[in-house]
């Protein structure tokens, strides 16, 4: 009897985008708390980062402040960091997520692939239906794109 590997497509969010900024700038926006706090989170949210130790095993603690005044505490552990290439973190507060962001240099542009794997299909459905995580992920990348434009103009 063949043991088939189980598919995870029913519990994944994935977005790709070509950003109009060099990989060094995109990496800086992703890897420095003073930058990521300016674009992280869905539209109308703000973010406060208390810890962002971007090394394998390092903690990333942030609070997303919703437009309704509600705070969303997020705790993650960085699993893999390859400068200018890859960030992998495990979101350990609910919902559990393994997130992988790949960066690919394309001249003066950067292609990013952001993959989020949820612990279960049920968690995925709840987070997408209740919290609109799919919309939030797209808004997050939209905000990054705008932020990078501002960073490029200052360089």
N, C-alpha and C positions, 0 to 999 in steps of 0.2 A: 504494500500500500504506500502510495506516494504522500509525503507530508508537505502539503502546500503552505507556503508562507502566507500569513493573513495579510490582507490589504488594509491600508490605513486611510484610503481616500475619503472615507465617510467621517473622518474626524480631523481634517486638515484645512487650514486656510493658507493660501499662497498668492502672493502678488509679485509681479515683476514690473520694473520700470527702468527706462533709460533716463538718467538725470543729466541735465546740462551743466555738469561741473566735473572737474578732474577728480580722480579717485582719492587723492590726498585730502581734498576739501571735504568730500563726502565722508571719508573716514574720520576727519576731525569733528564734523557735525555729529557723528554717531558715537564717538569715543570720549568726548569731553563733557562732563556734566553741565558746564556753563553754556554749552551749545544745545545739548539734547533737551534741557529743560525748556528751551524756547520753542520747540516744535513738537515735543512728544505729547501724544494723546489726541483724542478726537476733537473736532471743532468745538470751540467754546469752553474747552477744558484748559486748565493751567496745571503745571507740574512742579513739584518741589522734590528735589533729589537730596537725600541725606547721606547716602553712601553710594559710590560707584567705583569699586576697586576692580578695574578691568584686567584681571589676571585669572587664569584657571583657578577655581575655588573661591574667587573674590565675590563679595556680596554687592548687590545692587538693590538699594531700597529707595522707593519713591512713593509719593502720594499724588494721585491725580485728583484735582479739585474740580468737581462737576459744576455746571452752570446753575444747578439747583442747590448748591451749597454742600452737597454730599461729598465726602472724601473717600477715595478708593485706594486702600493701602496695597502696594505691590512689593513683593519680595522675590528676588531672583538670585541665582548663583551662576556665575560665568563658568562654562564648561570648557570652552576652547576659544582661543584668540589667536588669529593669524593676521598680523598687521597688514592693512590694505587689502585683505582677502576674505576673511571670515570672522563672524562673531556667532558663538553658540551660547545660549543661556537657558537655564531651567527656571521657569517661573514656578516658585514653590508655594506661593499663596494661591487660594482658589481663583481661577481654575488652574490646575497643573497643566503646563504647556512646555514643550521643548521647542525653542525658537532658533532658527538658523538663518543668518543673513549673509549671503555671499555677495561680494563686490568684484566686479570685473571691469578692468580699465579698458576703455574704448576711446583712445585718443584723449580729447578734452572732455569726454563724457564718461559716465560710469553707469554700468548696468547693474542693478541690484535685484536679487531674488530673495524674498523674505518668506520663509516657510514656518508655519506654526502647527505643531502636532499636539492635539489635545489628548488627555488620558483616556477618554472614552467618547463614543458617539453621542451619548446622552449629555455629557458636559459640553461638547461642541454645539449641539442643538440648543441647549439652554443659553449658552453664552451668545450665540448668534441671534436667537429670538429675543431674549430679554435685554441684552446689552448691545446688540447690533455690532458685534465684534468685526464682522466682515466690512461693514460701512466704516467703522472706526479705523480699521487697518488702512483702507484706501485714503481716508482723511489724513491719517498720520503721514503717509507718503506725500500727499498733496502739500501738507504743511512743511515737510522737509524740503520739498522742491522750492517753495517760496522762500524759505529760510536760506537755502543755498544761494539763491539769486541775490539776496541781501549780502551774504558773506562774499560772494564774487565781486559785487560792486564796491566793497570796502577794501578788497585786496589790491 
